[in-house]
Amino acid sequence: MEALTGKDAADGDAVLFDRLILSEFTGPLYERVADRLASYGYQVLRAWIRRGEIHGLCAARRIRGLPPADGWAGWSDHDIDDLIYDTVAHALTTFRRDALAGRGWRPGGGAALNTYFAGTCLFSFATEYRKHHRVRRQQAAARAAVGRERPTAIPDIADSIAGQALVADHLATIEDLRQRLAVGLTIDGLSHAEISQILADGTTPRAVEAMIYRHRRRVQTRGNHDRTD
């Protein structure tokens, strides 16, 4: 994994890959290689996204089904980092699975190990981008629902809010976006199952129920504290 070129790089990758095969892609050696590949994948993906090249590279690989490349408006650096980290994690899983199945990187195949992994990241990017894009659309729809005009009292939650604060003011105090969406959608009358489907991130209806319960407890605790001050 050193910065080698030509035959030295090819030979180094071949020796390293043989050692990984012998260890079945487990243990300290694999962990070090995985960390280096992940770092390389992150840097490459970040550069491709920053330069607006990522969709074109996917098209060149005939990777289909991506949403339109309409720029990254509305994506914060944190959002993009989340996408890249998920992409690299997916790529590492694919890299290890394919190698163990005997259909992964091959010495003499024309690509260095780093380059091969970067290609794996492209295919993983398509999977993760579609997932993030879909979740963002669902969350945007949920935020729009939260922003609709509603009564100033929050059933079963507003009773515990000191001073009967406006719904919008109350929601603004919830730092966690998922919890804010869940509370807002509860106010809109959606069931826990419906909220679970809108979040679309693996949160179960029971987890939504627990999230709402924890929020109510925090509001009640805060209200009791304010009354004793």
N, C-alpha and C positions, 0 to 999 in steps of 0.2 A: 504493500500500500504506500510505499515511498514514492516520491515524485520522480519516477524513472521514465525513460523513453526507449522506443525501439525494442530490440530483442531483450534487453535487460528487464524492461517492464513486463514483457510477455512471459519471460521465464519466471520472474518473481511472482506474477499472478498465478501461474500454473502450480508452482510449489506451494503457495499459500492455499490455493483451492484444494489441492490434494490433502493437505493437513486438515482442512475443514471437513472434507469428506470422511477422513479417518475418525474425526471427533464427532461425526454426525451433526455438525453445526450446533454444537453445544459447548459449554465451558468457557473459560477465560479468553481463549483465542477468538472464538466466535464473537464474544461480547465486544472485544476490542475492534474486530473487523466491522461488526454491525455499527458500532459507534462512529467509526470513520466513514463508512458508507452513508450513514444517516446525516453526518455533517456535510459531506459532499453533496448529497441529494438536496439538502436544505438550501445550500448556497446556490446550486444550479437552478432549482425551481424559483427561488427568490429573484435571481437575475432574469430568468425568462419572463416571469410575471412583470417585473419592473420595466422591462424593455418592450412589453406587449407582444412577446413572441410565442407565448405558450399555446394559444389556439392554433396558430400556423404550424407549429411543430407537431401538434396532435393531428392536424389535417394531413401533414406530410406522411405520417405513420398510418393514415387511413383509420384513425380512431374516430368513430362516428358517435352521434347522439349527444354531443355537447350542446348546452344552451348557447344562444347567440353571444358572440364575443363583443358585448356592448360596453366594454370597459369595466372598471372596478369602482364606479361611483357608488358611494354608500358603504364600501368595504373599508373598515379601519385597518390599521396595521395589525392590530390584534386579531381581527377576523381573518386576514390573509395568513398570518402566522398559524392560526388554528388549522386552516385548510392545508398548509404546507406540512405541519406536523402530522396530521391525519394521513396525508398522502405518503409521507416517508414511512410511517408505521405500516401502512398497507403494503407498500413496496417491499419492505423488509420481510413481511410475512410471505409475500409472493416469492421473493428471492429464495428464501429458505425452503419453502414447500417445493418449488420447481427443482432446486438442487438435490433435495432428498429423493425426488422422483426420477432423477436422472435426465431431466429435460431443461436444465438451467444453462448457465454459462459454460462454454467449452474453450479450452486453450486452442489457439489457432483459428478461432471463429471470426477473427477480424476486428474484434473490439476488446479493449482493455476492460478489466473488471469494473472500474469506475464508470466507464462509458456504458457498459451493459446495464449497470444499476440505474444510471440516469434514464435509459430507455424504459426500464421497468417503472420508474417514477412517472413517466408520461402516461402509461396505461393506468397506473393507480390514480393519477391526477384526474383522469376522466371520470373514474368511479366516484372519487371523493368530491369533485367539483359538482357533479350532478346532485349528490346527496346534500351538500351545503347549499347549493342554489335552491333546491326544493324546500329545505328547512327555512331559508331566509324568506322565501315567498309566503310560506305558511305563517311565519312569525310576523311578517308585515301585515298580512290579513288579520292576524290576531290583534296586533297593535291598533289597527284601524278600528276593530270592534271595541277595543278598550277605550278608544278615544271618542266613541259615539256619546251623544248627550244621554245622561242617565240621572236618576234622582240623586239628591245630595246625601241620602242616607244609604249605607251599605247594609243590607239585611244580614243579621247574625254576625257581622264584622263591625259595622259602623257603631253598633251599640256600645262597643268597647273603646271607641276613639274619643279621646278627651276633646271636648268642645264641639263634637259633631262636625268634624272637618269635611270639606268638600271631597268628593271621591278622587278627583284629579290630584288634589294636594296629598291625599293619603297614598295613592299609588306612587307618586313621585318619591316618597320616602323609602320605597322598597328597592334596595340596590340590586338584588339578583333579578335579572331579566326574566328567567323562567318563572320565578315565583310571582313577579309582577303580572305576567301574562295570565298565570293560573288564577290569581286573585281577581283580576279584571274580568276574565271569562266566567268565573263563578258569579260575579256580580251581574253579568249579562244573562245568567240563568242556565248556563251550560252545565251538563253533567260531568262527573269526573271522567267518564269514558270518552266523552266528546272532547274534553280538554286534552286528554292523553293523545288522541288522534291528531289534534292541531299541533301539539308540541312536536310530535313525530321524531322524537329523539330517544325512544326506548322507555320513556317514563310511563309506568303502568297506571291504570285508574287508582289503584290502592296507593301508589306513590304520590299521585296528585292529592288524594284525600289527606295523606300524612303532611304534605306540604302546606295545605290550607289550614290544617289543625295547628301546625307549629306556628304559622303566622298569627292565628287567632290568639294563641297562648302568649306570643310576644306582645301583641297589642294590649291584651288584658293586663299583662305584667307591667307594661309601660304605663297604662292608665292607673293601675293601683299605686305605682311609684309616684306618679304626678300628684295623686290625691293626698299622699302622705307627706309631700314636701311642704 
